[in-house]
Amino acid sequence: MWTEVLIASMTEEGPDAKRPPHISRPEAGRFELDPVMTAILKGEAEKVQMHNWTPLRWALTLLPLIGFAAVIYMLFSAAGSRPSGLLDSYARGTMSGFVAIDDAPSQSLNTLTTPSGETLTLADKRGRILLVNYWATWCAPCVVEMPQLNALQARYGSDDFEVVTISMDQRMDVAEEFFAQNGLDALTLYHGFDLGAVQRLGARGLPVTVLYDRHGVELGRVQGEADWDSPEAHALIEAAIERY
């Protein structure tokens, strides 16, 4: 704003001799670009005699170039950056650990087994939002989460959403006993002892909980313990069900 005011005050009615040396009076209805800027933009800066320039002339010549460069930089920065996930705003409070991963790995297709002997993969559950939790009875933070995950499944479990808890215990009966002792009646026990599956997720250990959309694409994850029966968790799951 101040540059326009300054230029306007210097180019008001008056003799050309009082105008800055780089500003000429254009013909009516015709716009003429500053010849210095024209030379610079054409890559002919060596033709410009700059040794006798005043600070004002330097400023008035370089400011437009700096502004143009800034605009180009912002445009390329915006084009090259990964857009924020639509669920990023829900990563707060007890869900502050929820993050979207660049180039997230594909959903695991390892075989899972239920106590009834049924075998399946996560792909068999496409069409609903999945919150997949990898846990084990020997993992203290996992044990804390299980009642919360059970409550989350009881609250939202439907054709649109399921909490899938995959036990990494060596034997399924150990996980079955834990389910019975802790009254985990809303969850289905899935056994898939394969710590390699956790490593392929890029996880640092247990627990790790991954949220998938209806097509098996990862929306985000929480590494470590979180309170899955909190208002923040409820808001996150409701947003995922509504948007994905």
N, C-alpha and C positions, 0 to 999 in steps of 0.2 A: 504493500500500500504506500509506504513512504517513498519508494522509488518512483512510482507514478506521479505522486505529488511534486517531487523534486523535478522530474523531467518536464511536467506540465508548466511549472513556474519558470523554467528556463527556456521554454519554447513558446511562451505567450507572445502576443504581438510585440514586435520590436525588430530592430535591424538584425540581419543575419550575423553581423560581426559579434553580437553578444551571445550567440548560441554556442554550445559546446562544440568542439572541433569535429566530433563524430556524428553530429546531427545536422542534417540539411533540411531545408524546407521542401517537402514533396510537392509535386504538382497536384492540382486539385483532382481528387478521385483516384489517385495513384499512391500505392504503398511502396516505399523503397527501404529495403533492408540495409542496415548499417554495413558499409563496405568492409569494415574490419571483420565483423562477424561473418560476412559472406566468404571472405578469404579463409578464415579459420575453418568454417564448415566444409569448404572445398578442399581442405588439406593444403592450403597454400599460405600457411601462417608465416613462412619464411619471407614472404613478400611484404609483410607488414612492418613498418618502421616503428618500433616500440620504445626506443631509447628516450624519447622526449615525452612520453605519456605522463599525464598527471594521475594521482591516486583516484580521482573521481572518474576519469576515463576508464581506468582499469576496472573499477567497481561496476560501472554501468555496462561494460562489455562482458565481464565474466559472470555477473549474476544470472543472466538468462541461460548461459551455458551450464552453470552449476544446477540451476533449477531443472533444466532438461535432463541432465544426467541423473538427478535424484528421482525423477519420474520413471525413467527407464529402469533404474535399479529396483524400485519398488515393484514395478510390473514383473520383472524377471524373478524377483524374490518370491512374489505371490504365486507365480506359475510353478516354481520349483519346490515349494514347500508342501508337505502333506497336510490336507485340510483336517481340521479338528473333527474328531468323531462326534456324532450326534449325542452320544451318551457322556461326553467328557464333563458336562456340567453336573452330573450326578456323582462325580468322584469327590465327595466331601464327607466330613464327619467319619462315621464308622466305615464308609466306603472310599476313604481317601486313597487307599491302595489300589483302587481300580484303574487300570491303564490299558490303553490300546497299544498293540505291538506292531511296529513296522514289519511288513513281510511275515506275518504270523504263519506258523506252520499249518498244514492241512489238518483237518480233524482226524483223530486217530481212528483207524479201522480195525484195531485189535479185537479179537473175539472176547466177549464177556459172557459169564455164566451166572445164572441165578440158582438159588437153592433148589428149585424144582427141576433143574437140569436143562432149562431152556438156554440156548446159545443165540447170541445176536451181536451186532456191532452198533455203534452210534448212528451209522447211516440208516439203520432200520427205524430210527426215530425222527427222520427228516419230516418237516411239516410243523414242528413245534419248537419253541424256544427251549434251549437246554442250558441248564447250569450244571456243568460237569465238575465234580469235586473228586480229586484223587487223595486218598487218605489211607491210614493204617491204624490198627489198635495200639501199636507201639509208638505212635507219634502223638505226643502230649497236646500240641495245639489242635490236631485233628479231632481228638476226643472231645475237646471243648466245643468245637464247631458242630458236632453231629446233632445234638438236640436242637440247635438253631436251624440247621438245614431241614430237620424233620418238621419244625414248625413252619418253615417257608413252603415246603411241599404241601403241608396241610392247608395252608392259606391260598396258594395259587395253583396247585396241581390240577391240570385239566388237559384237554386236547390241545391247548395252546402253550402249555408250559410244563416242564418236569425237571425236578432236581435229580440228577443221576450221580450217585455216590459210588465210586469204583474203589473197592478194597485192594490195597497192595500187600495184604497179608499173604504169607506163603500158603496157608490153608484156609479154605472158606469157612470151616466150622468155627474157627476162632472169631471171625467177623460175625457169624450167626449168633454166637453166644453173646457178643457185645450188643448186638441189636436187641436181643431178648432182655438182657439185664437192664437196658436203658430205655425200654419202651419206645423204640423207634418204629412206630406202627404206620407212619405215613410214607416212609421211604421204602423203595425196593432195593434189596441188596444185590449189587453187581460185583462179581469177583473177576479180577483181571490181573493176576500177579505178573507184572512185567514192568520193572523199574525202568527199562529202556524206553517205554512209552512216555514216561515222565521226562526223561532226558531229551527225547525227540521234540517235546514241547518247548524245550529251552528253559525249563523250570530249574530252580536251584535246589529243590527238595520238596518235602511235603509240609503242610498241605499246599496245593495249588488248585484254584477254582477258575474255570474258564466258561465264559458266557458265549453261546453260539446262537446265530440266527436260525431261521427255519430251513435254510439251505446248507447248514453246517459250516458257515463262515464265522470265524471268531470275531466277536464284537469287543472283547476286552477280557482282562483277567485280574485276579488278585493272587499275589504270591505271599503265602503266609496266612496267619489267622485273621479272621474278620468276624464281625457280629452280623450274621445273616438273618437275624430276626429283629432288626432295628428299622426305624422309620426310613433311614437312608437306603437300606437294602430294599425295602418295599418299594420306594420311589424308583429305584434303578430297574427292578424287575417289571414294574408296571409300565415304565417307559419302553422297555425292550419289547414287551408283549404288544403294546400299542403301535410302535413304529416299525417293527421288523416282522 
